[in-house]
Amino acid sequence: MTSSFSVTRSRDDARLVAGWLLTVAFLVFCMVVLGGVTRLTESGLSMVEWRPVTGWLPPLTEQAWDAEFEKYKAFPEYQKVNKGMSLSAFKEIYAFEYGHRLLGRIIGLAFFVPFVLLLIAGRIRLAQVPRLLMLFVLGGSQGLMGWVMVKSGLIDQPDVSHYRLTAHLALASLILAALLWSALDLLYPGQAGVRGRPERLVRWSRIVLALIGLQILIGGFVAGLKAGLIYNEWPLMGGQFVPEDIFHMTPWYMNFMENVATIQFTHRMVAYAVTAAVILLFLFARKPGTGDRARAGITFLLFAVLAQVLIGIWTLITVVPVSLGALHQGMGMIVLALAVSVVHELSAPR
């Protein structure tokens, strides 16, 4: 991250731009949660066309709804899963996917319009423009990635590719992290050349962030393969700590990409690793030199991780109800945001 981004003509400009970026970050968070609801309600394949410019409005007449329903009937999800579905039931699943896409468009406008206005008003410096444009490109790429993901379920099998779903989730997480980091650069620019945090603490915070990122990717695999619908018990899996079918695929590495038992087991193990790593980070932060803000952030991160573990267990043993599944995904983004904030605070000069 370049230091020029965090230099504005006044602190008021910095706060204004940071507030805008944090608002967009919150909308991205809402988008991730709504995306989880869309996936859990199996609504993602209800809209079979991608109209990024002209698709603002849903069907407004019964004739328009009938036409949209007929389009849906031509694809595998209706033919193989929802054969005989009523129009009213179709409207229910359509609503979630429509809301998801509408929010994506709103996020695009919430970023682009203030960006142009703030740039014209001179509240954004030219040095900040490249990063902001990069964020806008990432957002546009996310819309394209979403359609690529949906399209994978419109061909033969009525299921989106778990690889594409994970890429979609990973890109959303990256956008959220980048927006937050950029806002923090503006709010807490620091004093260049002045450091003092223990190097072990800084290094360990980055390890924690990397583990959380890895866990989010594995969570995408769990969601895409519906791996949370098996072994709905804890702490064992089928009466054993390590399930018998963990390595039944060949070659062995395919188990980590295709075997639902292995993927659920890995998700559990990385959750334990994240918890242990955050506890160690919390203990390291007790030593002098951490700083009050960093110590508070680490404390919040620890509580969020513990809450996420409990929510994850609850979601698993209740066989992934929509409410808990969405809560689990949303809490994952909160954990990510807190970890990004901690790394930023510990890494930045002060």
N, C-alpha and C positions, 0 to 999 in steps of 0.2 A: 504494500500500500504506500503510495507516494505521499510525502509530507505536504506537498503543495495542495492536496485536496483538503487538508484540515485547516488551511489558512484562508480566512475570509476577511473582508474589510471591516467587519464589526462582529461582535458577539451576537447581536440581534440577527444578522444575516445567517450566522451559523445555526442559531436556534430555530429560525424559520425553516431553513432547508432540512435540518435534522428532523423537525416535527413532521414535515411532509414525508420524508423517507420512512419514518416510524409508522405513519398512518398507512402507507402502502404496505409496509411489512405486516401490519395487523391484518390488512385485507388478504394478504398472501396466506397468513395463518388460517383465516376463516376459509379460504379456498381449499387448503389441505384438509381441514376437518370436513367440509362439505364433500370433498372428493372421497373421503372415507365413507361417508354416509351413502354416496352414490354407489360405491363399490359394494358395500354391505347389503344394500337393498337390490343389488343386481339391476341397477337402472342405467348403467353406462352405455349399453348398446341400444337404447330405445330411440336415439336420434341417429339415423343412418346416413345423414348428409352433413358436410362441413361447410357452413356458409359464414365465414368470419366477419364479413361486412354486412350482409343482408339478413343475418339470422337473429336480429335483435328481438323480434316479436314471436310469441308462440302462435299456434293456430288459434284464430279468433272466432271461427264459425264451426258449426257441426260438419259442414262440407269439408272444411280445411282439416278438421280432426280425422274425418274418415279417410281423406287422402293420405295423411301422415301415417295412419294406422296401416293402410294398405302397403305403404313403402316398408314398414317394419315387418309385415307378414312375409315379405319376399326374402328375408334373411334367416340364417340358421337358428338364432335364438328363439324366434317364434315357432319355427318348424320343428325344432327338436326339444325345446324346453317349455314354451308357453303356448303350445297349440290349443286353440279354443279360448284364449284369453279374451275377456270382454273389453270393450272400448273404455269403460270407466277404470278398469284395472290398468290399462295401457296409459291412461292419463296420469295415474299416480306415479308410475315409474318415470314417465316422461318429465314430470315436474322436477324431479331431483336432477336429472341430467341437464335440463334446460336451465335450472338455477345455477348449476355448476358452470356452464358455459357463459351465462349472463354475467356472473361475478367475474369471470376471466376478462370479459370485455370491459367491465367497470374498472378493474384494476389497470388495464391498459390506458384508459382515459384518465384515471386518477394519477397515473405517472406522467403521461405525455403532456396533458394540458397544463398542470402546474409547472412542469419543466420549461415549457415554452414561455409562459407568463413570467416566471422568476428570472429566466435568462434575459428576456426583453427588459425587465425592470432593473437589471444589473445586480440582482441578489445572488446570482450564481456566477462565480468567476470562471473564466475560460479554462483555467487549469483543472477545474472540476468536471468539465464537459465530457472528456473521454470516458471517465468511469461511469458517469450517468448514462451515456449512450450505450455502454457495455451492458448496464443493468436493463436498459430498454430492449436490447437485442436478446438478452437472456429471457426476458418475459415473452417476447414474440416467439422465441424458439420453444418455450414451454407450451404455448398454444398448438404449435405444429406437432410437438411430441405427443400431446394429448390425442390429437386426431390419428397419428400413426399408431398409438396404442389401441384406440377404439377400432380402427380398421382391421387390426389383427383378429378381432372377434367377429368380423363380418364376412369371413371367407368360407371356412369349412366347419370349424368348431366354435360354438357360441361362448368362447372364453377368451379374454384378452391375454396376450403373451405376458407371462410373469416377468420376463426380461424387460419388456417395454414398460410395464407398469412400474417396475423398480427404477428404470431410467427416468420416468415421469416424476416419481416421488423424489428421487435424488436431485433432479434439476430444481424442483420446488424448494427443497431444503437448501440448496446452494443459493437460490435467489433470496430466500429469507435471511440466510446468514450474511450475504453480501450487503443487503439493505441495512441490516442491523449494524454491521461493522462500519459501513460508510457513515451512518448517523452518529455512531460513537466517536468516530474520528473528528466529527464536527463539535460534538458536545464536550469531549475530553481530549483536546489536542495534545496536552502534556507540554513538557519543557524539554526540548531536544538536548541530548547529551547527558541528562541526569537520570541515573538508574540507581538501583539499590535492592531490587527484589532478589531473593535467593534463586540462583540458577536452577536448582533442582525443582523448585516450585514452578517456575516458568515452564521447564521441560515437561514436568508431570501434567500440567494443565493441558498442554498440547496433546499428550498421550490420551488423556481423558476425552478430549474433543474428537480425536481420531477414532477412538473406540465407540463413541456415540454415533459418529458418522457411519461406521461399519454396522452398528446395530440397526440403524435406520434402513440400510440396504438389505440386510437380512430380513427385516420386517416387511419390506416390499416383496421379497420372495414368499414369506409366510402368507401375506395377503393374497398374492397372485395365485398361489397353489392351494389356497384354503387349508394350509397346514395347521391352523388353529382348531380345526374340526375333528382332529384325531387326538388320542391320548389326553382326554380332558380331565386330567388329574394332576396333582402336584404334591410332593416334589418328584414322584416317580413317574415313569412312562411305561404303562403295561405291567406294573408291578416291579419294574426294575429301574435303576438309575439310568442305565444305558439300554435303550430298546434293542431287541434282537435284530430288527430289520434295518439297522442304521447303515449297513454297508452291503446291501444285497444287489446293488447295481454295479455293473462293470462298464468301463474302467472306474476305479474307486472314486475319482474326483467328481464323477457325474452325480454322486450322491449329494454333494453339497449344492448342486444346481437343480436337481430334479426329484430327489427323494424327499417326500414330505416329512418322514420321520426324522431324517438327518437334519433337515432345515429347522424343524421345531426344536430339536435337541441343541443345535448350534445357537439358535435364538436364546434359549435358556442359558447356555454357558456364557455367551457374551454379556447377557444381562448381569450374571454374577460377576463377571470381570469388570464391567462398568461400575457396579456397586462398590466392589473392593477398591477400585482405582479412585473413586470419588471420596471414599472414606479416608484413604491415604492422603489425598490432596487436602482434605479437611484437617487432618492431623499435622501435615506439613505447614499449613497456614497458621497454626497456633504460634509458630515461632516469630520472633521479631523481624521486621522488615517487610511484612506482607502488605500492610496498609489496610485501613479500616474498610474502604470500599471493596477491595478485593476479597477481604475476609468475609464481608457480608454476602458478596456474590457467591462465594464458595459454599457458605452455609445454606443459602437458598437453593443452590444446585443440589446439595446433599438431600435436602428435604424433598425436592422435586423428583430425584432419582428413586428415593425410597417409596414415594407415592406412586411413581410409575411402575415399579416392581409389583406393588400390591394390586394396582389396577390391572396389570397384565395377568397376574394369577387369577384374579376374580373373573376377568374376561374369558380366560381359558376354561375354568371349571364350570362356567355357566354357558359354555359352547357359543361364545362370541355373539351375544345380542348386539343389535345395531347401536344402542346407546353406549354400551361399554366399549365396543370396538372403536367408535368415533372418539370417545373420551381418551382411549389409549393412544390413538393417533395424534390427537391434539396435545396430550401431555408430552408425547415424544418431541413435538416441535418446541414446546416450552423448555424442555430439558436442553435441546439443541441451542435455543436462544440464550439460555443462562450460561451454557458452556462457552459460547462465542463471546459473551460479555466478559466472562472471567478471563479468557485468554487475551482479549483486547486490553483489559485493565492491567494484567500482569506483563504483557509484552510491550506496551507503549512506554516511551520514556516519561519520566515524571519529574 
